[in-house]
């Protein structure tokens, strides 16, 4: 995924739980968005996701295919 698109999608989800990221290889990582590295020199732009078991997974932006927010939308009620 393009860096600017990934940033735009991830920034409102920073610190939120129940976010799933699907990678090019088909891996799915679901958890809390912990860190986003964007423009530091000589680093690959990436996001860190903390899974429920406490493991932190680093995913480069270029490997992201889809970002899924599993949180309920504010103001909506489920029957």
MARVEXMAR-950909 format. One record per residue (C-alpha): residue in three letters; x, y, z. Coordinates in pm, whole numbers, padded with zeros to 5 digits, always signed. Each point is the difference from the previous one (the first is absolute). Example, Ala and Ser with C-alpha at 12.3 -4.5 7.8 and 13.67 -1.06 7.14 Angstrom:
% MARVEXMAR-950909
ALA+01230-00450+00780
SER+00137+00344-00066
% end
This chain:
% MARVEXMAR-950909
UNK+00000+00000+00000
UNK+00120+00349-00076
UNK+00148+00175+00306
UNK-00238+00298-00009
UNK-00306-00226-00033
UNK+00119-00226+00283
UNK+00064+00301+00224
UNK-00341+00149-00074
UNK-00171-00329+00086
UNK+00210-00077+00311
UNK+00020+00339+00174
UNK-00361+00003+00128
UNK+00050-00357+00124
UNK+00320+00072+00198
UNK-00030-00149+00350
UNK-00329-00173-00085
UNK-00053-00368+00057
UNK-00167-00246-00236
UNK+00170+00114-00321
UNK+00102-00264-00257
UNK+00268+00041-00266
UNK+00024-00237-00296
UNK+00339-00029-00174
UNK+00101-00092-00355
UNK+00104-00346+00120
UNK-00350-00058+00137
UNK+00095+00036+00367
UNK-00260+00160+00225
UNK+00104+00189+00312
UNK-00270+00123+00238
UNK+00061+00214+00306
UNK+00088+00351+00120
UNK+00183+00249-00222
UNK+00303+00095+00213
UNK+00248+00189-00216
UNK+00026+00149-00347
UNK+00339+00089-00148
UNK-00042+00221-00300
UNK+00284+00218-00110
UNK+00315-00078+00200
UNK+00307-00012-00220
UNK+00113-00344-00115
UNK-00301-00181+00146
UNK-00285-00178-00171
UNK-00337+00159+00087
UNK-00177-00254+00222
UNK-00264-00056+00265
UNK+00024-00207+00318
UNK-00302-00200+00112
UNK-00025-00157+00347
UNK-00190-00328-00014
UNK-00222-00132+00282
UNK+00281-00232+00116
UNK+00232+00301+00047
UNK+00219-00066-00304
UNK+00084+00312-00203
UNK+00004-00043-00379
UNK+00171+00256-00226
UNK-00163+00035-00342
UNK+00153+00215-00276
UNK-00251+00225-00175
UNK+00088-00148-00341
UNK-00118-00344+00121
UNK-00346+00121+00108
UNK-00285-00104-00227
UNK-00300+00077+00222
UNK-00075+00168+00334
UNK-00316-00114+00178
UNK-00146+00183+00301
UNK-00208-00250+00200
UNK-00113+00265+00250
UNK-00370+00087+00004
UNK-00083+00337-00157
UNK-00073+00263+00264
UNK-00369+00080+00031
UNK-00125-00318-00162
UNK-00200-00251+00197
UNK-00009-00370-00079
UNK-00321-00194+00053
% end
